């Protein structure tokens, strides 16, 4: 029997969710994935550029998201610009198949996955 912390079992491999909880909590919040996506499209963006690109969240909300992403080591701040770290860029790369799948399902097309 799997413990609650190890919730995903696939092809004989079990992945424990418990060590991932702090990431999942932040990634599931509004504007987090959009921010990661937008930052991955450039080498660095200023705060207001990020705000415009992700749909104008309140400054306080965006500040909170950026602090959380920095705390997880996914985003770094260089002066006034924010950019993905290597870890953040890798996460973004891993998320792309998920977004491709969602796009194909939403458009009614057949998924390649």
C-alpha positions in Angstrom: 0.0 0.0 0.0 1.3 3.4 -0.9 1.6 6.1 1.7 -0.4 9.3 1.1 2.9 11.1 0.4 3.7 8.7 -2.5 0.6 9.2 -4.6 1.8 8.5 -8.2 2.6 5.0 -9.3 3.3 4.4 -13.0 5.1 1.7 -14.9 6.4 0.2 -11.7 7.8 3.5 -10.4 6.4 5.4 -7.5 6.9 9.2 -7.1 6.4 10.7 -3.7 4.5 14.0 -3.7 5.5 15.0 -0.2 9.0 16.4 -1.1 7.3 18.4 -3.9 4.6 20.0 -1.9 6.3 23.4 -1.6 6.7 23.6 -5.3 3.2 22.4 -6.1 1.7 25.0 -3.7 3.5 27.8 -5.5 3.0 26.5 -9.1 -0.7 26.1 -8.5 -1.2 29.8 -7.6 -2.6 32.3 -10.0 0.0 33.9 -12.4 2.8 31.6 -11.4 2.9 29.5 -14.6 2.3 32.5 -16.8 5.2 34.3 -15.1 7.5 31.3 -15.7 6.4 31.1 -19.3 6.9 34.8 -19.9 10.3 34.9 -18.2 11.5 32.0 -20.4 10.8 34.1 -23.5 13.5 36.6 -22.7 16.8 37.0 -20.9 15.3 39.3 -18.3 12.2 41.5 -17.9 11.3 44.3 -15.6 8.5 44.2 -13.1 6.1 46.2 -15.3 6.9 44.2 -18.4 6.0 41.0 -16.5 2.8 42.6 -15.3 1.7 43.5 -18.8 2.7 40.2 -20.2 0.8 38.1 -17.7 -2.4 40.1 -17.7 -1.9 43.0 -15.3 -2.1 41.3 -11.8 -2.0 43.7 -8.9 1.5 44.8 -8.1 1.3 43.1 -4.6 0.2 39.8 -6.1 3.0 39.8 -8.7 5.5 40.8 -6.1 4.4 37.8 -3.9 4.7 35.4 -6.8 8.1 36.6 -7.7 9.3 36.3 -4.1 8.0 32.8 -4.0 9.7 31.8 -7.3 12.9 33.4 -6.1 12.6 31.5 -2.8 12.3 28.2 -4.7 15.4 29.0 -6.8 13.3 29.2 -10.1 13.8 33.0 -10.7 16.6 35.4 -10.0 16.7 39.1 -9.9 19.5 41.1 -11.5 19.0 44.8 -10.6 15.5 45.7 -11.9 15.2 42.6 -14.2 13.9 39.1 -13.4 15.0 36.0 -15.2 14.6 32.2 -14.9 17.5 30.4 -13.2 18.7 27.1 -14.8 16.3 25.3 -12.5 13.4 27.5 -13.6 14.3 27.1 -17.3 14.3 23.3 -16.9 10.9 23.4 -15.2 9.5 25.5 -18.0 10.9 23.0 -20.5 9.2 20.1 -18.6 5.9 22.0 -18.6 5.8 22.5 -22.3 4.4 19.0 -23.1 1.6 19.6 -20.6 0.6 22.9 -22.3 0.8 21.3 -25.7 -1.6 18.6 -24.5 -4.0 21.1 -23.0 -3.9 23.2 -26.2 -4.7 20.1 -28.4 -7.5 19.0 -26.1 -9.0 22.5 -26.0 -8.8 22.9 -29.8 -10.5 19.5 -30.3 -7.5 18.1 -32.1 -5.8 14.8 -31.6 -3.0 14.9 -29.1 0.4 13.5 -30.0 0.8 12.3 -26.4 
